[in-house]
Amino acid sequence: MKNQDVFRWNGQPGGRKFLAECAAACGVLALMTWGGFTLHANLATVSYLYFLLVIAMAMYCGFWQASLTSVLAVLCLDYFFTVPVLHFYMSDPREWVALGAFQITALLISRLAAKELRSAREARIHRKGMEQLYELSRSLLLLDLRQAPGAQLVLLIQRVFELHAVALFDANLDRQDRAGEWDESEENLARDCYFERASYNGRTDTEAQVLLAGGSPVGALGVRGKLRPLVFNALSALAAVSIERFQSFEKEERAEIASREEQLRGAVLDALAHELKTPLTAVQTASTGLLELGGLTDSQHDLVSLIDDEAIRLNSLCTRLLQTAELEAGQVGLQIDEMNVRLVMTEFLEGQSAELGKDKLRLVMENPNLTLRLDRGLLLMILAQYLDNARKYSTPNTEIEIAVRESRAEVLFSVHNFGSTIQIEDRERVFDRFYRASELKESVPGTGIGLSVVRKAAEAHHGHVWVISDEKEGTTFFLSLPTGARRKH
């Protein structure tokens, strides 16, 4: 019952209270009338006492109770205290004016008192709601974010707001939690409210509404009990914030776990790479020595050559692992030299032409006199990895273009080829260590290490790397380095 001026009958609590207050007013009025009549009190004295009773009824009970009391008081004044006594008749017109003034004044005072009483009651309710919201907001900061928030929230909301029952549906977890006693027809109230995207107002102080975070629905909250609309809206907002906070914490925790797992995996592989370098070097030395000694049959020569090639490949893989670890730890001291980019690129491509063929490589340079201060070894390593990727994924008999362009702030290296494309969702992740695009890792062998080394080497020069890929335009890997990029060491 939100307003004391509105009451319900048929045995409801509001109707019983109204009848009890009216009966009490009649009893007090009868007692005052008997006393005044017995003591032969004059009209002014009894009117004043009746007036005090009407004000008291307005202050502590309500307008309708005070109005009924004032009407009964006028009837008692007319019957017991105006001439002729014990008759509903007044011989003097001034008495009509006096009783009319009494009735109007009593009604006005009753109305004002009831309004003031209602305002004070609403202020108390509002203050209590604010105190409850404050207590809830403080308690929400103490929630255990390692557990689903629903079970904690429903118990907390029920306790703080003294509700009969609370239900919360978390859309992210597809889970509904309940506290208190719910009817069978309302057991899935919060879930239904979320999926129907509609608020619910029941006949038994039951309501529910969708929870929004950033304009998107994240769940629904249902309550059974007395809550003001503003308080319920604020409560829903706090519940939505708690769900969103749990989701953010969960994402951060997953990212932290993934990061720790990646660090552990990298540390193990780096340790293995250290341990494998020595035996691989011995195997490669032995296989190379056998090939140089000669005297092998054709089948023996093929087997030794295979051992030598695979030993070289494994040695290169271990080198890349160790190089990545050193770059991540910042242990690489850059060997900065001033170099002519065209001479370096020409020398580099000559070394690559034996494997790829001169007709497949094309160099584009806007400024043949471009000079930079860079780590020559790391630059060539980046370009070699880009070129190796282009070679593996290019369509047969297509050209690979290596370009060098400059602007005022940076120098841009790029390697372009036509062939397999890289999906948008993979273009950033291909530079993560051990990551390979799902549609390519089955068709072309690889380890997913090379591009991660490329990114670390670029970052060592305060540069960055990226890739664009399109079926019509082809695939291009970029390396952007600031002019004069260098790293303190």
C-alpha positions in Angstrom: 0.0 0.0 0.0 1.8 3.1 -1.2 -0.6 5.8 0.0 -2.4 5.8 3.3 -5.3 7.7 1.8 -6.1 4.5 -0.3 -7.4 1.5 1.6 -8.7 -1.9 0.7 -11.7 -3.8 2.0 -12.7 -7.5 2.0 -10.6 -8.3 5.0 -7.4 -6.8 3.7 -5.0 -5.3 6.2 -5.6 -1.7 5.0 -9.4 -2.0 5.4 -9.1 -3.5 8.9 -6.8 -0.7 10.0 -9.1 2.0 8.6 -12.1 0.5 10.5 -10.1 0.3 13.7 -9.0 3.9 13.5 -12.6 5.1 12.7 -13.9 3.1 15.7 -11.3 4.6 17.9 -12.2 8.1 16.8 -15.9 7.4 17.4 -15.1 6.1 20.9 -13.0 9.2 21.8 -15.7 11.5 20.3 -18.4 9.7 22.3 -16.4 10.0 25.5 -15.8 13.8 24.9 -19.4 14.3 24.1 -20.6 12.5 27.2 -18.2 14.5 29.4 -19.1 17.8 27.9 -22.8 17.1 28.1 -22.6 15.9 31.7 -20.5 18.9 32.7 -22.8 21.4 30.8 -19.8 22.7 28.8 -20.5 25.5 26.4 -20.4 25.2 22.6 -17.0 27.0 22.3 -15.2 24.7 24.7 -16.6 21.5 23.1 -15.9 22.8 19.6 -12.2 23.4 20.6 -11.9 19.9 22.0 -13.5 18.4 18.9 -11.2 20.4 16.7 -8.1 19.0 18.5 -9.4 15.5 18.0 -9.9 16.2 14.2 -6.3 17.5 14.0 -4.9 14.5 15.9 -6.8 12.1 13.5 -5.4 13.9 10.5 -1.8 13.8 11.9 -1.7 10.2 12.9 -4.3 8.4 10.8 -5.2 10.2 7.6 -7.5 12.6 5.7 -10.5 10.3 5.4 -10.5 9.3 9.1 -10.2 13.0 10.1 -13.0 13.9 7.7 -15.3 11.3 9.1 -14.5 12.5 12.6 -15.2 16.2 11.7 -18.7 15.2 10.2 -19.6 13.3 13.4 -18.3 16.2 15.5 -20.6 18.7 13.7 -23.6 16.3 14.2 -22.8 16.0 18.0 -22.4 19.8 18.3 -25.8 20.2 16.7 -27.6 17.6 18.7 -26.1 18.0 22.1 -24.8 21.6 22.4 -27.0 23.9 20.3 -30.6 25.1 21.1 -32.9 23.2 21.0 -30.8 20.5 22.7 -31.3 16.9 21.7 -32.7 17.9 18.3 -31.1 18.3 14.9 -32.3 21.8 14.6 -30.8 25.2 15.2 -33.0 28.2 15.9 -30.2 30.8 15.5 -28.7 31.3 12.0 -25.4 32.2 13.5 -25.1 28.7 14.8 -25.3 27.4 11.3 -22.4 29.8 10.3 -20.4 28.6 13.3 -20.9 24.9 12.6 -20.2 25.5 8.9 -17.0 27.4 9.7 -16.0 24.6 12.1 -16.6 21.9 9.4 -14.7 23.8 6.7 -11.8 24.6 9.0 -11.6 21.0 10.2 -11.6 19.7 6.6 -8.9 22.1 5.5 -6.7 21.4 8.5 -7.2 17.7 8.0 -6.2 17.9 4.4 -3.1 19.9 5.1 -2.1 17.7 8.0 -2.6 14.6 6.0 -0.6 16.0 3.1 2.2 16.9 5.5 2.0 13.4 7.0 2.2 11.8 3.6 5.2 14.0 2.6 7.0 13.0 5.8 6.2 9.4 5.3 7.4 9.5 1.7 10.6 11.3 2.9 11.2 8.5 5.4 10.6 5.8 2.8 12.9 7.7 0.3 15.6 8.0 3.0 15.3 4.4 3.9 15.6 3.4 0.2 18.7 5.5 -0.2 20.2 4.0 2.9 19.5 0.5 1.6 21.0 1.3 -1.8 24.1 2.7 -0.1 24.4 -0.4 2.0 24.0 -2.6 -1.1 26.6 -0.7 -3.1 29.1 -1.1 -0.3 28.4 -4.8 0.0 28.7 -5.3 -3.7 32.4 -4.2 -3.5 33.0 -7.1 -1.1 31.5 -9.8 -3.5 33.8 -12.7 -4.3 34.4 -12.2 -8.0 35.9 -15.7 -8.3 32.3 -17.1 -7.9 29.2 -16.5 -10.0 27.5 -13.3 -8.7 23.9 -14.5 -8.9 23.8 -16.6 -5.8 25.5 -13.9 -3.8 23.4 -11.1 -5.2 20.0 -12.6 -4.5 20.7 -13.3 -0.9 22.2 -9.8 -0.4 19.3 -8.0 -2.1 16.8 -10.0 -0.1 18.5 -9.2 3.2 19.1 -5.5 2.6 15.7 -4.7 1.2 13.7 -7.1 3.4 12.0 -8.7 0.4 10.0 -11.9 0.3 11.8 -13.4 -2.7 14.4 -12.4 -5.3 15.4 -14.0 -8.6 18.3 -13.1 -10.9 19.1 -14.4 -14.4 22.7 -14.0 -15.7 22.6 -14.2 -19.5 26.4 -14.7 -19.8 26.3 -17.8 -17.6 22.7 -18.8 -18.7 21.9 -19.2 -15.0 19.1 -18.2 -12.8 19.5 -17.9 -9.0 16.6 -17.5 -6.5 16.2 -16.7 -2.8 13.0 -16.9 -0.8 9.8 -18.7 -1.7 8.4 -18.4 -5.3 5.1 -19.7 -6.7 5.4 -22.4 -9.3 4.1 -20.0 -11.9 6.9 -17.5 -11.2 9.9 -19.9 -10.7 11.4 -18.8 -14.1 10.2 -15.1 -13.8 13.7 -13.6 -14.3 14.6 -15.9 -17.2 11.3 -15.3 -19.0 11.6 -11.6 -18.5 15.0 -11.6 -20.1 14.1 -13.6 -23.2 10.8 -11.8 -23.7 12.6 -8.4 -23.2 9.5 -7.2 -21.2 9.0 -5.9 -17.7 6.6 -7.7 -15.4 4.2 -6.3 -12.7 2.3 -9.0 -10.8 -0.8 -8.6 -8.6 1.1 -9.7 -5.4 3.8 -7.1 -5.3 5.9 -9.0 -7.8 7.8 -7.3 -10.6 10.7 -7.9 -12.9 12.8 -6.0 -15.4 15.7 -6.6 -17.8 19.1 -5.5 -16.6 21.1 -3.3 -19.0 24.8 -2.6 -19.1 26.1 -0.2 -21.7 22.7 -0.4 -23.5 22.9 -4.2 -23.9 20.9 -6.7 -21.9 23.0 -8.8 -19.5 20.2 -10.5 -17.5 17.0 -9.8 -15.5 16.0 -9.2 -11.9 12.7 -10.2 -10.3 11.5 -9.4 -6.8 8.5 -10.1 -4.6 7.9 -7.4 -2.0 7.4 -3.7 -1.6 9.8 -1.5 -3.6 9.4 2.0 -4.9 9.9 2.2 -8.7 12.9 4.5 -8.4 14.6 2.2 -5.8 13.9 -0.8 -8.0 15.4 0.9 -11.1 18.5 1.9 -9.0 18.7 -1.7 -7.6 18.5 -3.1 -11.2 21.3 -0.8 -12.3 23.5 -2.0 -9.4 22.8 -5.6 -10.2 23.7 -5.0 -13.9 27.0 -3.3 -12.8 27.8 -6.3 -10.6 27.2 -8.8 -13.5 29.4 -6.7 -15.9 32.1 -6.4 -13.2 32.2 -10.1 -12.8 32.4 -10.6 -16.6 35.3 -8.1 -16.8 37.1 -9.8 -13.9 36.6 -13.2 -15.6 38.1 -12.0 -18.9 41.1 -10.4 -17.1 41.6 -13.6 -15.2 41.5 -15.8 -18.3 43.9 -13.4 -20.0 46.3 -13.6 -17.1 46.1 -17.4 -17.0 46.8 -17.5 -20.7 49.7 -15.1 -20.3 51.2 -17.2 -17.6 50.7 -20.4 -19.6 52.4 -18.8 -22.6 55.3 -17.6 -20.5 55.7 -21.1 -19.0 55.6 -22.7 -22.4 58.0 -20.2 -23.8 60.4 -20.8 -20.9 60.3 -24.5 -21.3 60.9 -24.3 -25.1 63.7 -21.8 -24.6 65.4 -24.1 -22.1 65.0 -27.0 -24.5 66.5 -24.9 -27.3 69.6 -24.2 -25.2 70.0 -27.9 -24.5 69.5 -28.9 -28.1 72.0 -26.5 -29.6 75.1 -28.5 -28.6 73.9 -32.0 -29.9 72.5 -30.4 -33.0 75.8 -28.7 -33.8 77.6 -32.0 -33.3 75.1 -33.8 -35.6 75.5 -31.1 -38.2 79.3 -31.2 -38.0 79.3 -35.0 -38.3 76.9 -35.1 -41.3 78.8 -32.3 -43.1 82.1 -34.2 -42.4 80.7 -37.4 -43.9 79.6 -35.6 -47.0 83.0 -34.0 -47.5 84.9 -37.3 -46.9 83.0 -38.9 -49.7 83.0 -42.7 -50.5 79.3 -43.0 -49.8 76.9 -45.0 -51.9 74.0 -43.0 -53.4 71.5 -44.2 -50.8 74.0 -43.4 -48.0 74.7 -40.0 -49.5 70.9 -39.2 -49.6 70.4 -40.2 -46.0 73.4 -38.2 -44.8 72.2 -35.2 -46.8 68.7 -35.6 -45.2 70.3 -35.6 -41.7 72.4 -32.6 -42.6 69.4 -30.6 -43.9 67.2 -31.4 -40.9 70.0 -30.6 -38.5 70.3 -27.2 -40.1 66.6 -26.6 -39.9 66.4 -27.7 -36.2 69.4 -25.5 -35.5 67.7 -22.5 -37.1 64.6 -23.2 -35.1 66.5 -23.3 -31.9 68.2 -20.0 -32.8 64.9 -18.4 -33.5 63.5 -19.6 -30.1 66.5 -18.2 -28.3 66.4 -15.0 -30.2 62.8 -14.5 -29.3 63.5 -15.1 -25.7 66.4 -12.6 -25.7 64.2 -10.0 -27.5 61.3 -10.4 -25.0 63.7 -10.1 -22.1 65.4 -7.0 -23.6 68.8 -8.7 -23.5 69.7 -8.0 -27.1 72.1 -5.2 -27.6 71.5 -3.7 -31.0 74.5 -3.4 -33.3 73.6 0.0 -34.8 75.4 0.8 -38.1 74.8 3.4 -40.7 74.0 1.6 -44.0 72.9 2.2 -47.5 69.6 0.5 -47.9 69.9 -0.2 -51.6 73.3 -2.0 -51.2 72.0 -4.1 -48.3 68.8 -5.0 -50.2 70.8 -5.9 -53.4 73.1 -8.1 -51.4 70.2 -9.7 -49.6 68.3 -10.5 -52.8 71.3 -12.0 -54.5 71.5 -14.5 -51.7 67.8 -15.3 -52.0 67.8 -15.6 -55.8 69.6 -19.0 -55.8 66.6 -20.5 -54.1 63.8 -18.5 -55.6 65.1 -17.4 -59.0 65.9 -13.9 -60.2 62.8 -13.7 -62.3 60.5 -14.2 -59.2 62.0 -11.3 -57.1 61.5 -7.6 -57.8 62.9 -4.7 -55.8 61.1 -1.3 -55.7 63.0 1.6 -54.1 61.9 5.2 -54.4 65.2 6.6 -53.1 68.4 4.7 -54.1 70.5 6.9 -51.8 68.5 6.1 -48.6 70.7 5.5 -45.6 69.6 4.3 -42.1 71.1 3.6 -38.7 69.8 0.1 -37.9 70.8 -3.3 -36.7 71.7 -4.9 -40.1 71.3 -8.5 -38.8 67.8 -7.9 -37.4 66.7 -6.1 -40.5 67.9 -9.0 -42.7 66.3 -11.5 -40.4 62.9 -9.7 -40.7 63.1 -9.5 -44.5 64.2 -13.2 -44.7 61.2 -14.3 -42.7 58.8 -12.2 -44.8 60.3 -13.6 -48.0 60.2 -17.2 -46.7 56.5 -16.7 -45.9 55.9 -15.3 -49.4 57.7 -18.2 -51.0 55.7 -20.8 -49.0 52.3 -19.3 -49.6 52.7 -17.9 -53.1 50.9 -19.2 -56.2 53.4 -20.9 -58.5 55.0 -18.8 -61.1 54.0 -15.5 -59.6 56.3 -12.6 -58.7 57.3 -11.5 -55.2 57.8 -7.8 -54.8 60.0 -6.2 -52.1 59.5 -2.4 -51.7 61.2 0.3 -49.7 59.4 3.6 -49.3 60.0 6.6 -47.0 58.2 9.5 -45.5 59.3 12.2 -43.1 58.9 10.1 -40.0 59.3 6.5 -41.1 60.7 4.0 -43.6 58.3 1.4 -44.8 59.5 -2.1 -46.0 57.0 -4.4 -47.6 56.9 -7.9 -49.1 54.0 -8.6 -51.4 52.9 -11.9 -53.1 49.8 -13.5 -54.6 48.5 -16.7 -53.1 46.8 -17.9 -49.9 45.0 -15.1 -48.0 44.9 -14.4 -44.3 41.5 -13.9 -42.7 40.8 -10.7 -40.8 40.6 -12.4 -37.4 44.1 -13.9 -37.9 45.9 -10.8 -39.2 47.0 -9.6 -35.7 47.4 -13.1 -34.2 49.8 -14.4 -36.8 52.5 -12.4 -35.0 51.9 -14.3 -31.8 54.4 -17.0 -30.9 53.3 -20.5 -32.1 50.1 -19.2 -33.6 49.2 -20.3 -37.2 46.1 -19.5 -39.2 43.7 -22.5 -39.0 43.2 -22.8 -42.8 46.9 -22.8 -43.6 48.6 -24.8 -40.9 47.5 -28.1 -42.3 48.7 -27.4 -45.9 52.1 -25.7 -45.3 54.6 -26.9 -42.6 55.7 -24.4 -40.0 56.2 -23.6 -36.3 54.6 -20.2 -35.8 57.8 -18.8 -34.4 59.2 -16.7 -37.3 56.7 -13.9 -37.3 56.8 -13.5 -33.5 60.6 -12.9 -33.8 59.8 -10.4 -36.5 57.5 -8.4 -34.2 60.0 -8.4 -31.3 62.8 -7.3 -33.6 60.6 -4.4 -35.0 59.7 -3.4 -31.4 63.4 -3.3 -30.5 63.7 -0.5 -33.1 60.5 1.2 -31.9 58.8 0.0 -35.1 55.8 -2.1 -35.8 54.6 -4.8 -38.2 51.2 -5.7 -39.8 49.7 -7.5 -42.7 46.9 -6.9 -45.2 45.5 -9.7 -47.3 42.9 -9.8 -50.1 42.1 -12.3 -52.8 42.4 -9.7 -55.6 45.2 -7.6 -54.2 47.2 -10.4 -52.7 49.0 -10.4 -49.3 51.5 -7.8 -48.1 53.6 -7.9 -44.9 54.8 -4.5 -43.7 57.6 -3.3 -41.5 57.6 0.3 -40.4 60.7 1.7 -38.8 61.1 5.3 -37.6 63.9 7.2 -39.3 67.1 6.7 -37.4 65.4 4.1 -35.1 67.6 2.8 -32.5 67.4 1.2 -29.0 69.4 2.2 -26.0 71.7 -0.5 -24.7 
